[in-house]
Amino acid sequence: MKKIFLFLFCIGYYELTAQPDTNWVQLNNYNPDFNFKLPNNPLILDTINIESFFFKVDSTLGLQVHFIDSISFDSSSLIFTTALTQTNYDTLRTIGKILLLISNGTLTSISDILIDNHRGLEIGFSYDELSTLEREYSFNRIFLYDDKFLTFSITGIETDLQRLLIYKEIFFNSINFD
């Protein structure tokens, strides 16, 4: 599972540029369970069992969506089982705890959410970006349903937090399940 998270976040650094004030377009995944909006012309990758959508507004702000059609968890993983125990066997909070651990960040917010009868978790954290040591904020909405895993993430720098929060509001409010 750790490899999946690392893959998802590493591939998100792909550089795709656009104007900050671009139009937002509705996207439906190939498996029409959900839809959402991203700024115009996102990068879309469809690999075996994983669909990924990326949009880099500029060098300081990026959005990502990852959908895994069939996921299982390794119950022999000490990290996973320890986190699962610490979160009273709440799988979404376990995933959030592991995201926080991988980022070496500081938790800024966490709350349970419900969208169209799909339970999710919204988690925010800040961390120092490795190459610039600049403080970044990441806000994530995580869903796990019918062995499907779905994440919506937006990340930006601390000095542009106001714009990050505006984009976050548009992005997260566009999420719908069919």
KEBAKOL-777575 format. One record per residue: residue number from 1; residue in one letter; y, x negated, z of N, C-alpha, C, CB in turn. Coordinates in steps of 0.1 Angstrom, whole numbers, plus 5000, padded with zeros to 4 digits. Glycine has a CB too. Example, Ala and Ser with C-alpha at 12.3 -4.5 7.8 and 13.67 -1.06 7.14 Angstrom:
// residues 2
   pos   code    n.y    n.x    n.z   ca.y   ca.x   ca.z    c.y    c.x    c.z   cb.y   cb.x   cb.z
     1      a   4943   4868   5078   4955   4877   5078   4967   4868   5078   4955   4887   5090
     2      s   4978   4872   5071   4989   4863   5071   5000   4871   5079   4994   4859   5057
// end
This chain:
// residues 178
   pos   code    n.y    n.x    n.z   ca.y   ca.x   ca.z    c.y    c.x    c.z   cb.y   cb.x   cb.z
     1      m   4988   4992   5000   5000   5000   5000   5013   4991   5000   5000   5009   5012
     2      k   5012   4980   5007   5024   4971   5008   5027   4966   4994   5021   4960   5018
     3      k   5017   4964   4986   5019   4959   4973   5026   4969   4964   5006   4955   4966
     4      i   5023   4982   4966   5029   4992   4959   5044   4993   4962   5023   5006   4962
     5      f   5048   4992   4975   5062   4992   4979   5069   4980   4973   5063   4993   4994
     6      l   5063   4969   4974   5070   4957   4969   5072   4958   4954   5061   4944   4972
     7      f   5062   4963   4947   5063   4965   4932   5075   4974   4929   5050   4970   4927
     8      l   5075   4986   4936   5085   4996   4934   5099   4990   4936   5083   5008   4942
     9      f   5101   4983   4947   5115   4978   4950   5118   4966   4941   5116   4975   4964
    10      c   5109   4957   4938   5112   4946   4929   5115   4950   4915   5100   4936   4929
    11      i   5108   4959   4910   5111   4963   4896   5124   4971   4895   5099   4973   4891
    12      g   5129   4976   4906   5141   4983   4906   5154   4974   4904   5143   4990   4919
    13      y   5152   4961   4904   5163   4952   4901   5165   4950   4887   5160   4939   4908
    14      y   5158   4957   4878   5160   4956   4864   5174   4960   4861   5150   4965   4856
    15      e   5181   4952   4852   5195   4954   4850   5197   4964   4838   5202   4941   4847
    16      l   5203   4976   4842   5207   4985   4832   5221   4990   4836   5197   4998   4831
    17      t   5230   4987   4827   5244   4990   4831   5250   5002   4824   5253   4977   4827
    18      a   5260   5008   4830   5267   5019   4824   5280   5021   4831   5258   5032   4826
    19      q   5288   5030   4827   5301   5033   4833   5299   5040   4846   5310   5040   4823
    20      p   5307   5037   4856   5305   5044   4869   5307   5059   4868   5314   5038   4879
    21      d   5316   5064   4859   5319   5078   4859   5312   5085   4848   5334   5079   4856
    22      t   5299   5081   4845   5291   5087   4835   5286   5101   4838   5279   5078   4832
    23      n   5282   5108   4829   5276   5122   4831   5262   5121   4837   5276   5130   4818
    24      w   5259   5131   4844   5245   5132   4850   5237   5141   4841   5246   5137   4865
    25      v   5224   5138   4839   5215   5146   4831   5203   5150   4840   5211   5138   4819
    26      q   5198   5162   4837   5186   5167   4844   5174   5160   4838   5185   5182   4842
    27      l   5165   5155   4846   5153   5149   4842   5141   5157   4848   5152   5134   4846
    28      n   5131   5159   4840   5118   5165   4844   5108   5155   4842   5115   5179   4837
    29      n   5099   5153   4852   5089   5143   4850   5078   5148   4841   5083   5139   4864
    30      y   5069   5140   4837   5059   5144   4827   5049   5153   4834   5052   5132   4822
    31      n   5048   5154   4846   5040   5163   4854   5050   5172   4861   5030   5155   4864
    32      p   5052   5184   4855   5064   5191   4859   5064   5198   4873   5066   5202   4849
    33      d   5063   5189   4883   5063   5194   4897   5077   5194   4902   5054   5185   4905
    34      f   5086   5185   4897   5099   5184   4902   5109   5180   4891   5099   5173   4914
    35      n   5122   5181   4895   5132   5177   4886   5144   5172   4894   5137   5188   4876
    36      f   5153   5164   4887   5164   5157   4894   5174   5153   4884   5159   5145   4903
    37      k   5185   5148   4888   5195   5143   4879   5198   5128   4882   5209   5151   4881
    38      l   5200   5121   4871   5205   5107   4871   5216   5106   4861   5193   5097   4868
    39      p   5224   5096   4863   5235   5093   4853   5228   5091   4839   5243   5081   4857
    40      n   5235   5093   4829   5230   5092   4815   5222   5080   4812   5242   5093   4806
    41      n   5212   5081   4804   5204   5070   4799   5197   5061   4809   5213   5061   4790
    42      p   5189   5067   4818   5182   5058   4828   5171   5051   4821   5177   5067   4839
    43      l   5166   5040   4827   5154   5033   4822   5142   5041   4828   5154   5018   4827
    44      i   5133   5045   4819   5121   5052   4823   5109   5044   4820   5120   5066   4816
    45      l   5101   5041   4830   5088   5034   4829   5076   5043   4833   5088   5020   4837
    46      d   5066   5043   4824   5055   5051   4828   5043   5041   4827   5053   5063   4818
    47      t   5038   5037   4839   5027   5028   4839   5015   5036   4844   5030   5016   4849
    48      i   5004   5030   4845   4992   5037   4850   4994   5043   4863   4979   5027   4850
    49      n   4995   5056   4864   4996   5064   4876   5009   5063   4883   4985   5059   4886
    50      i   5019   5056   4877   5033   5056   4883   5043   5058   4873   5035   5042   4890
    51      e   5052   5068   4876   5064   5070   4867   5076   5065   4875   5066   5085   4863
    52      s   5085   5057   4869   5096   5052   4875   5109   5054   4867   5095   5037   4878
    53      f   5120   5058   4873   5132   5060   4867   5143   5051   4874   5136   5075   4867
    54      f   5151   5044   4866   5161   5035   4872   5174   5037   4865   5156   5020   4870
    55      f   5184   5036   4873   5198   5036   4867   5207   5027   4876   5204   5050   4867
    56      k   5212   5017   4870   5221   5008   4877   5235   5011   4872   5218   4992   4874
    57      v   5243   5017   4881   5257   5021   4878   5265   5009   4874   5263   5029   4890
    58      d   5264   4998   4883   5270   4986   4881   5264   4976   4890   5286   4986   4884
    59      s   5270   4964   4892   5263   4954   4900   5262   4957   4915   5270   4941   4898
    60      t   5268   4968   4919   5268   4971   4933   5261   4984   4937   5282   4971   4938
    61      l   5256   4992   4927   5251   5005   4930   5239   5008   4921   5262   5016   4929
    62      g   5228   5012   4926   5216   5015   4918   5208   5027   4923   5207   5003   4916
    63      l   5202   5035   4915   5194   5046   4918   5180   5044   4913   5200   5059   4913
    64      q   5170   5049   4920   5156   5048   4916   5148   5061   4920   5149   5036   4922
    65      v   5138   5064   4911   5129   5075   4915   5115   5069   4911   5132   5088   4907
    66      h   5105   5071   4920   5092   5067   4917   5082   5078   4921   5088   5054   4926
    67      f   5073   5081   4912   5063   5091   4913   5049   5085   4911   5066   5103   4904
    68      i   5041   5086   4922   5027   5082   4920   5018   5094   4921   5023   5072   4932
    69      d   5011   5097   4910   5004   5109   4908   4992   5110   4917   4999   5110   4894
    70      s   4986   5099   4922   4974   5100   4931   4975   5088   4940   4961   5100   4922
    71      i   4977   5091   4953   4978   5080   4962   4968   5082   4974   4993   5079   4968
    72      s   4963   5070   4979   4955   5070   4991   4960   5059   4999   4940   5069   4987
    73      f   4957   5059   5012   4961   5049   5021   4950   5041   5026   4970   5055   5032
    74      d   4952   5028   5028   4941   5019   5033   4941   5020   5048   4944   5005   5028
    75      s   4931   5027   5053   4930   5029   5068   4925   5016   5075   4920   5040   5071
    76      s   4921   5006   5067   4917   4994   5073   4929   4984   5075   4906   4987   5065
    77      s   4941   4988   5070   4953   4979   5071   4958   4980   5085   4963   4984   5060
    78      l   4959   4969   5092   4964   4969   5105   4979   4973   5106   4963   4955   5111
    79      i   4987   4969   5096   5001   4974   5096   5002   4989   5095   5009   4967   5084
    80      f   4994   4994   5085   4995   5009   5083   4990   5017   5095   4987   5013   5071
    81      t   4978   5013   5101   4973   5020   5112   4981   5019   5125   4958   5015   5115
    82      t   4987   5007   5127   4996   5005   5138   5009   5014   5137   5001   4990   5139
    83      a   5015   5014   5125   5026   5023   5122   5023   5037   5123   5032   5020   5108
    84      l   5011   5041   5119   5006   5055   5119   5005   5059   5134   4993   5057   5112
    85      t   4999   5051   5142   4998   5054   5156   5012   5055   5163   4990   5043   5164
    86      q   5021   5046   5160   5034   5046   5165   5043   5058   5161   5042   5034   5161
    87      t   5039   5065   5150   5046   5076   5146   5039   5089   5148   5049   5075   5131
    88      n   5029   5089   5158   5021   5101   5161   5014   5107   5149   5030   5111   5168
    89      y   5009   5098   5140   5001   5102   5129   5009   5110   5118   4989   5109   5133
    90      d   5022   5108   5118   5031   5114   5108   5032   5104   5096   5045   5117   5114
    91      t   5025   5108   5085   5024   5098   5074   5038   5095   5068   5015   5104   5063
    92      l   5046   5105   5066   5060   5103   5061   5068   5093   5069   5067   5116   5059
    93      r   5067   5095   5082   5074   5086   5091   5068   5072   5091   5075   5091   5106
    94      t   5055   5071   5089   5048   5058   5088   5053   5051   5076   5033   5060   5087
    95      i   5054   5058   5065   5059   5052   5052   5073   5047   5054   5058   5062   5040
    96      g   5082   5055   5061   5095   5052   5064   5096   5039   5073   5103   5063   5071
    97      k   5087   5039   5083   5087   5027   5092   5083   5014   5084   5076   5029   5103
    98      i   5074   5015   5074   5069   5004   5066   5081   5000   5057   5057   5007   5059
    99      l   5088   5009   5051   5099   5006   5043   5110   4998   5051   5106   5019   5037
   100      l   5112   5002   5063   5122   4995   5072   5117   4981   5075   5124   5003   5085
   101      l   5104   4980   5078   5098   4967   5081   5099   4958   5069   5083   4969   5085
   102      i   5096   4962   5057   5096   4954   5045   5110   4949   5042   5091   4962   5033
   103      s   5120   4958   5045   5134   4954   5042   5140   4945   5052   5143   4967   5041
   104      n   5133   4944   5064   5139   4937   5075   5152   4942   5079   5139   4922   5072
   105      g   5154   4956   5078   5167   4962   5080   5168   4969   5093   5169   4972   5069
   106      t   5180   4975   5094   5183   4983   5106   5184   4998   5103   5197   4978   5112
   107      l   5177   5006   5110   5177   5020   5108   5191   5026   5110   5167   5027   5117
   108      t   5196   5033   5100   5209   5040   5101   5208   5055   5103   5218   5036   5090
   109      s   5198   5061   5097   5196   5075   5098   5181   5079   5095   5206   5083   5089
   110      i   5177   5089   5101   5163   5095   5097   5163   5109   5101   5152   5087   5105
   111      s   5158   5118   5092   5157   5132   5094   5146   5138   5085   5171   5139   5092
   112      d   5140   5148   5091   5131   5156   5083   5138   5165   5074   5121   5164   5093
   113      i   5133   5167   5062   5140   5176   5052   5130   5186   5046   5147   5168   5041
   114      l   5134   5197   5041   5126   5206   5034   5133   5211   5022   5122   5218   5044
   115      i   5127   5209   5010   5132   5213   4997   5122   5221   4990   5137   5200   4989
   116      d   5125   5233   4987   5116   5242   4980   5102   5242   4986   5116   5238   4965
   117      n   5101   5243   4999   5088   5243   5007   5081   5230   5006   5080   5254   5002
   118      h   5087   5219   5002   5081   5206   5003   5088   5198   5014   5083   5198   4989
   119      r   5080   5194   5024   5085   5186   5035   5087   5172   5031   5075   5187   5047
   120      g   5098   5166   5035   5101   5153   5032   5108   5146   5043   5110   5152   5020
   121      l   5111   5133   5041   5118   5125   5051   5130   5118   5044   5109   5115   5058
   122      e   5142   5119   5050   5153   5111   5045   5155   5100   5055   5166   5120   5044
   123      i   5155   5088   5050   5157   5076   5059   5168   5067   5052   5143   5069   5060
   124      g   5177   5062   5061   5187   5053   5057   5186   5040   5065   5201   5059   5058
   125      f   5188   5029   5058   5188   5016   5066   5197   5007   5059   5174   5011   5067
   126      s   5201   4997   5066   5210   4986   5061   5202   4973   5062   5224   4985   5068
   127      y   5205   4964   5053   5199   4951   5054   5207   4940   5046   5184   4951   5047
   128      d   5204   4928   5048   5211   4917   5041   5204   4914   5028   5213   4904   5050
   129      e   5211   4916   5017   5205   4913   5004   5202   4898   5003   5215   4917   4992
   130      l   5190   4895   4998   5185   4881   4999   5193   4871   4991   5171   4881   4995
   131      s   5197   4874   4979   5204   4864   4971   5219   4862   4975   5203   4867   4957
   132      t   5226   4873   4979   5240   4872   4982   5243   4872   4997   5247   4883   4975
   133      l   5233   4876   5005   5235   4879   5019   5245   4889   5022   5239   4866   5026
   134      e   5249   4897   5012   5258   4908   5014   5251   4920   5020   5264   4913   5000
   135      r   5257   4927   5029   5251   4939   5036   5250   4950   5026   5259   4943   5048
   136      e   5238   4956   5025   5235   4967   5016   5230   4979   5024   5225   4963   5005
   137      y   5232   4991   5019   5227   5003   5025   5217   5009   5015   5238   5012   5029
   138      s   5206   5014   5020   5196   5021   5012   5194   5035   5018   5183   5013   5010
   139      f   5195   5045   5010   5191   5059   5014   5180   5064   5006   5203   5069   5013
   140      n   5170   5069   5012   5157   5073   5006   5153   5087   5010   5146   5063   5009
   141      r   5148   5094   5000   5141   5107   5003   5126   5105   4999   5148   5119   4996
   142      i   5117   5108   5008   5103   5105   5005   5095   5118   5007   5098   5094   5016
   143      f   5086   5120   4997   5078   5132   4998   5063   5128   4995   5083   5143   4987
   144      l   5054   5135   5002   5040   5133   5000   5034   5147   5000   5034   5124   5012
   145      y   5028   5150   4989   5021   5164   4988   5010   5163   4978   5032   5174   4984
   146      d   4999   5170   4981   4988   5170   4972   4984   5156   4967   4991   5180   4960
   147      d   4983   5147   4975   4980   5133   4972   4990   5127   4962   4966   5132   4966
   148      k   5002   5132   4961   5013   5127   4952   5023   5121   4961   5019   5138   4943
   149      f   5029   5110   4957   5040   5103   4965   5052   5102   4956   5035   5089   4969
   150      l   5063   5106   4962   5076   5107   4954   5087   5101   4963   5079   5121   4950
   151      t   5095   5091   4957   5106   5086   4964   5119   5087   4955   5104   5071   4968
   152      f   5130   5090   4962   5143   5089   4956   5151   5079   4964   5150   5104   4955
   153      s   5157   5069   4958   5164   5059   4965   5177   5056   4958   5155   5046   4966
   154      i   5187   5053   4966   5200   5049   4962   5204   5037   4971   5211   5060   4961
   155      t   5209   5026   4965   5213   5014   4972   5226   5009   4967   5202   5004   4971
   156      g   5234   5005   4977   5247   4999   4973   5252   4990   4985   5257   5010   4971
   157      i   5263   4983   4982   5269   4974   4991   5278   4981   5002   5277   4963   4984
   158      e   5279   4974   5013   5286   4980   5024   5301   4982   5021   5285   4971   5036
   159      t   5307   4972   5013   5321   4973   5010   5324   4985   5000   5326   4960   5004
   160      d   5314   4991   4995   5316   5002   4986   5308   5015   4991   5312   4999   4971
   161      l   5308   5016   5004   5300   5026   5010   5305   5040   5007   5300   5024   5025
   162      q   5317   5042   5005   5323   5056   5002   5317   5061   4989   5338   5056   5002
   163      r   5318   5052   4979   5313   5056   4965   5297   5058   4966   5316   5045   4955
   164      l   5290   5050   4973   5276   5051   4975   5273   5065   4981   5270   5040   4984
   165      l   5280   5069   4991   5278   5082   4997   5281   5094   4987   5286   5084   5010
   166      i   5291   5092   4979   5294   5103   4969   5282   5104   4959   5307   5099   4961
   167      y   5277   5093   4954   5266   5093   4944   5253   5098   4951   5263   5078   4939
   168      k   5251   5094   4964   5240   5099   4972   5240   5114   4972   5240   5093   4986
   169      e   5251   5120   4975   5252   5134   4976   5249   5141   4963   5267   5138   4981
   170      i   5254   5136   4952   5251   5142   4939   5236   5141   4936   5259   5136   4928
   171      f   5231   5129   4938   5217   5125   4935   5207   5134   4943   5214   5110   4937
   172      f   5209   5133   4956   5199   5140   4965   5200   5155   4964   5202   5136   4980
   173      n   5212   5161   4961   5214   5175   4960   5208   5180   4947   5228   5179   4960
   174      s   5204   5171   4937   5199   5175   4925   5184   5177   4925   5203   5165   4914
   175      i   5177   5173   4936   5163   5173   4937   5158   5187   4938   5158   5164   4948
   176      n   5148   5191   4930   5142   5205   4930   5127   5203   4927   5149   5215   4920
   177      f   5120   5212   4933   5105   5213   4931   5102   5226   4924   5097   5211   4944
   178      d   5093   5226   4914   5090   5238   4907   5078   5245   4913   5087   5235   4892
// end
